[in-house]
Amino acid sequence: MITQAMIMLIIGVIAGLMGSILGLGGGILVTPALTLMGVDIKYAIAASIIAVIATSSGSAIAFLKDDVLNLRVAMFLEIFTTLGALIGALLTGYFDGTVLYFLFGALLIFQAWNMWKKLRVKIDERVEINHDRLANKLQLNGFYYDKNTKKEVRYSLKNVPGGAAVMFGAGVASGLLGIGSGAFKVMAMDGVMKMPLKSSTSTSNLMMGVTAAASAVIYFFSGMIQPVIAVPIALGIIVGYSFGARLMQYLPSKLIRQIFIPFVLLMAIQLILKGLGMD
Amino acid sequence: MKDEMNRLELIIGKILRFGVATAITFMVFGCFLLIVRNNKEVVPYYSYLKLSEILQGIVVLQPNAWLMGGVFTLILTPVLRVITSIFAFVKVKDWVYTWITIIVLLILILAMAFGINQS
């Protein structure tokens, strides 16, 4: 049992590292890794929700200190993710999720393709200056200091309603399908609202904790959280993020995109396979 | 304005750190108890489902109760972050965001209440 706990601790460290850099929460890694170890899928999912919260709270500490994440954007968009998650949870009994798996899988492939296009066209991460009325009114624009390029990056957002709509969808997906949907959150901010990638991933991380907390409470009181699984994973994650959150700020955005794309594709395949009934 | 915001983000960061540190302390102490006390009769797949049971277990130094207590504290950290943010926005007199954050908290509480009733 000690060896098993050590393996879980290591899985946690890797998931925390990747999760904090990519803003994905580490759920996509934890669930398949635990299932491969022979852990029952429902315990694996519950442990991965705990992993998401650990990454979220953990990296938020580091990012808040360094000001990469945007607290206002997180708060504003959380209205839509939490509302989506609640509606998603309410729909679970009445709705067949199969179509959604395909839909979300296809969306992720589209997102990966978009990112790949960005990777090829621009060498530098260029920040557009928009004069979006809603973004100005809600004070969503911000800046951060990029430790890789050693420059202050000022940015402004656009298409706030579009971003909010994608966030709502991300919330429904996490409520209905039990996924962290960090990839959709990054997609809404980086893809739709044109927020810089580093701010998008770190803000996504902060937001994810709130969406996951509601589901985690459900899992907790229905006995799906097994301490011997969840605890080593959570402890590993906390070690992993403290490195990941610091490391991420020194990495070039281009490299983050390069790591992000295969992960998003992996998740898309996972979702489509689930839709086909193959787990 | 920006300075004030920075200061508040720092406070929120500190409160989050306190939450995570408490969770880690519980979990690590639980692991320690598991190794010291339950060496022969290991109960791997067992969890507490009621908060009162967890509290009782914590008092009698039951390893699993400490582990579950740590996990529950960790689950509560995002909620704690939202609550602190409300006070933070009130302090900078940003009423729009005070309301936005209150709405988020209400939806979150609603979602949790729904979940607990379901299970």
HADDOCK unambig.tbl for C-alpha pairs under 7 A between the chains (distance, minus, plus):
assign (segid A and resid 53 and name CA) (segid B and resid 75 and name CA) 6.58 0.50 0.50
assign (segid A and resid 54 and name CA) (segid B and resid 74 and name CA) 6.91 0.50 0.50
assign (segid A and resid 57 and name CA) (segid B and resid 16 and name CA) 6.56 0.50 0.50
assign (segid A and resid 57 and name CA) (segid B and resid 77 and name CA) 6.74 0.50 0.50
assign (segid A and resid 57 and name CA) (segid B and resid 78 and name CA) 6.59 0.50 0.50
assign (segid A and resid 61 and name CA) (segid B and resid 13 and name CA) 4.81 0.50 0.50
assign (segid A and resid 61 and name CA) (segid B and resid 16 and name CA) 6.47 0.50 0.50
assign (segid A and resid 61 and name CA) (segid B and resid 17 and name CA) 6.33 0.50 0.50
assign (segid A and resid 64 and name CA) (segid B and resid 9 and name CA) 5.78 0.50 0.50
assign (segid A and resid 64 and name CA) (segid B and resid 10 and name CA) 6.47 0.50 0.50
assign (segid A and resid 64 and name CA) (segid B and resid 13 and name CA) 5.96 0.50 0.50
assign (segid A and resid 65 and name CA) (segid B and resid 10 and name CA) 5.86 0.50 0.50
assign (segid A and resid 65 and name CA) (segid B and resid 13 and name CA) 6.76 0.50 0.50
assign (segid A and resid 75 and name CA) (segid B and resid 100 and name CA) 6.90 0.50 0.50
assign (segid A and resid 75 and name CA) (segid B and resid 101 and name CA) 6.15 0.50 0.50
assign (segid A and resid 76 and name CA) (segid B and resid 100 and name CA) 6.33 0.50 0.50
assign (segid A and resid 78 and name CA) (segid B and resid 104 and name CA) 6.39 0.50 0.50
assign (segid A and resid 79 and name CA) (segid B and resid 103 and name CA) 6.89 0.50 0.50
assign (segid A and resid 79 and name CA) (segid B and resid 104 and name CA) 5.15 0.50 0.50
assign (segid A and resid 82 and name CA) (segid B and resid 104 and name CA) 6.98 0.50 0.50
assign (segid A and resid 82 and name CA) (segid B and resid 107 and name CA) 6.34 0.50 0.50
assign (segid A and resid 82 and name CA) (segid B and resid 108 and name CA) 6.36 0.50 0.50
assign (segid A and resid 83 and name CA) (segid B and resid 107 and name CA) 6.39 0.50 0.50
assign (segid A and resid 86 and name CA) (segid B and resid 111 and name CA) 5.40 0.50 0.50
assign (segid A and resid 209 and name CA) (segid B and resid 78 and name CA) 5.50 0.50 0.50
assign (segid A and resid 210 and name CA) (segid B and resid 78 and name CA) 5.22 0.50 0.50
assign (segid A and resid 210 and name CA) (segid B and resid 79 and name CA) 6.66 0.50 0.50
assign (segid A and resid 213 and name CA) (segid B and resid 75 and name CA) 5.55 0.50 0.50
assign (segid A and resid 213 and name CA) (segid B and resid 78 and name CA) 6.71 0.50 0.50
assign (segid A and resid 214 and name CA) (segid B and resid 108 and name CA) 6.50 0.50 0.50
assign (segid A and resid 214 and name CA) (segid B and resid 111 and name CA) 5.92 0.50 0.50
assign (segid A and resid 214 and name CA) (segid B and resid 112 and name CA) 4.92 0.50 0.50
assign (segid A and resid 216 and name CA) (segid B and resid 75 and name CA) 6.64 0.50 0.50
assign (segid A and resid 217 and name CA) (segid B and resid 112 and name CA) 6.43 0.50 0.50
assign (segid A and resid 218 and name CA) (segid B and resid 115 and name CA) 4.88 0.50 0.50
assign (segid A and resid 218 and name CA) (segid B and resid 116 and name CA) 5.56 0.50 0.50
assign (segid A and resid 218 and name CA) (segid B and resid 119 and name CA) 6.43 0.50 0.50
assign (segid A and resid 221 and name CA) (segid B and resid 49 and name CA) 5.22 0.50 0.50
assign (segid A and resid 221 and name CA) (segid B and resid 116 and name CA) 6.74 0.50 0.50
assign (segid A and resid 221 and name CA) (segid B and resid 119 and name CA) 6.69 0.50 0.50
assign (segid A and resid 222 and name CA) (segid B and resid 49 and name CA) 6.93 0.50 0.50
assign (segid A and resid 222 and name CA) (segid B and resid 119 and name CA) 5.38 0.50 0.50
assign (segid A and resid 223 and name CA) (segid B and resid 47 and name CA) 6.50 0.50 0.50
assign (segid A and resid 223 and name CA) (segid B and resid 49 and name CA) 5.98 0.50 0.50
assign (segid A and resid 226 and name CA) (segid B and resid 45 and name CA) 6.22 0.50 0.50
assign (segid A and resid 226 and name CA) (segid B and resid 46 and name CA) 6.65 0.50 0.50
assign (segid A and resid 226 and name CA) (segid B and resid 47 and name CA) 6.10 0.50 0.50
assign (segid A and resid 227 and name CA) (segid B and resid 47 and name CA) 6.71 0.50 0.50
assign (segid A and resid 227 and name CA) (segid B and resid 64 and name CA) 6.78 0.50 0.50
assign (segid A and resid 227 and name CA) (segid B and resid 67 and name CA) 5.89 0.50 0.50
assign (segid A and resid 227 and name CA) (segid B and resid 68 and name CA) 6.03 0.50 0.50
assign (segid A and resid 228 and name CA) (segid B and resid 44 and name CA) 6.02 0.50 0.50
assign (segid A and resid 231 and name CA) (segid B and resid 27 and name CA) 6.56 0.50 0.50
assign (segid A and resid 231 and name CA) (segid B and resid 67 and name CA) 6.82 0.50 0.50
